[in-house]
C-alpha cells in the first residue's frame, strides 16, 4: 500500500483500535468501522467519516480527532485504509508498506 494509506493504518492502530478493535471489527467500547463504512452503514461516505472525526460523537463517548491528538492531515489516509478494509480490498493486520 502507498505511504498515505500506511500512515492511515498507523494512526488507526494508535488512536482508534483501543475502542474499535485491532482489526476495526468493533469491541464492547466501539462499533465495527467495517460495517459503518458500508454503503448502507452509519458513515457511508468520506465526508461523513471526516465529519464524525472532526466533531466526535459525545452522545456515544467518542472524542473528536483533536481531543485524541489525531492531526487532520491523516484523515484521508485513515479513511482510505478503513474503506479498503470495509470493501475487502485490504486484509486485517499490519500491512506491508510500499516504498515511495
C-alpha positions in Angstrom: 0.0 0.0 0.0 1.1 3.6 -0.5 2.5 5.7 2.3 -0.7 7.7 2.8 -2.7 4.6 3.5 0.0 3.1 5.6 0.1 6.2 7.7 -3.7 5.9 8.0 -3.2 2.4 9.3 -0.7 3.6 11.8 -3.0 6.3 13.1 -5.8 3.8 13.3 -3.7 1.5 15.4 -2.5 4.3 17.6 -5.7 6.3 18.0 -8.7 4.1 17.2 -8.0 0.4 17.8 -8.4 0.6 21.6 -12.1 1.2 21.2 -12.9 -0.2 17.7 -10.7 -3.3 17.9 -7.3 -4.0 16.4 -8.9 -5.1 13.1 -11.8 -2.4 13.1 -14.4 -5.1 13.7 -15.7 -3.4 16.8 -15.5 -4.1 20.5 -17.6 -3.6 23.7 -16.5 0.1 23.5 -16.9 1.0 19.9 -18.8 -0.3 16.8 -17.4 -2.0 13.8 -16.0 0.6 11.4 -16.1 -2.0 8.7 -19.8 -2.2 8.9 -20.2 1.6 9.4 -18.3 2.3 6.2 -20.6 0.1 4.0 -22.9 1.9 1.6 -25.8 1.2 4.0 -23.8 1.8 7.1 -24.0 4.8 9.5 -21.0 6.5 7.9 -21.2 5.6 4.2 -19.1 8.5 2.7 -15.8 10.0 3.3 -17.4 13.4 4.1 -19.5 11.8 6.8 -16.5 9.9 8.2 -14.4 13.1 8.4 -17.3 15.0 10.0 -17.6 12.3 12.7 -13.8 12.5 13.4 -13.7 16.3 13.5 -16.7 16.7 15.7 -16.7 13.4 17.6 -19.9 11.7 18.9 -20.2 12.9 22.5 -23.5 11.2 23.0 -21.7 7.9 22.3 -18.5 8.7 24.1 -16.3 9.3 21.1 -14.0 12.3 21.3 -13.0 14.5 18.4 -9.8 13.9 16.4 -8.3 17.0 18.0 -9.1 15.7 21.5 -7.4 12.4 20.7 -4.4 14.2 19.2 -5.1 13.0 15.7 -3.9 15.5 13.2 -6.5 16.2 10.4 -3.8 15.6 7.8 -4.1 11.9 8.5 -7.8 11.7 7.9 -7.7 10.9 4.2 -5.3 8.0 4.7 -7.3 6.8 7.7 -10.4 6.7 5.6 -8.7 5.0 2.7 -7.3 2.3 5.0 -10.7 1.7 6.7 -12.6 1.8 3.4 -10.2 -0.7 1.9 -10.8 -3.0 4.9 -14.6 -2.5 4.7 -14.6 -3.2 0.9 -12.4 -6.3 1.4 -9.5 -4.9 -0.6 -7.2 -4.8 2.4 -6.6 -7.6 4.9 -6.5 -7.3 8.7 -3.2 -6.9 10.5 -0.1 -4.9 9.8 0.1 -4.0 6.2 3.3 -4.1 4.1 4.4 -0.6 3.2 5.3 0.1 -0.4 8.3 2.3 -0.7 7.9 5.7 -2.4 
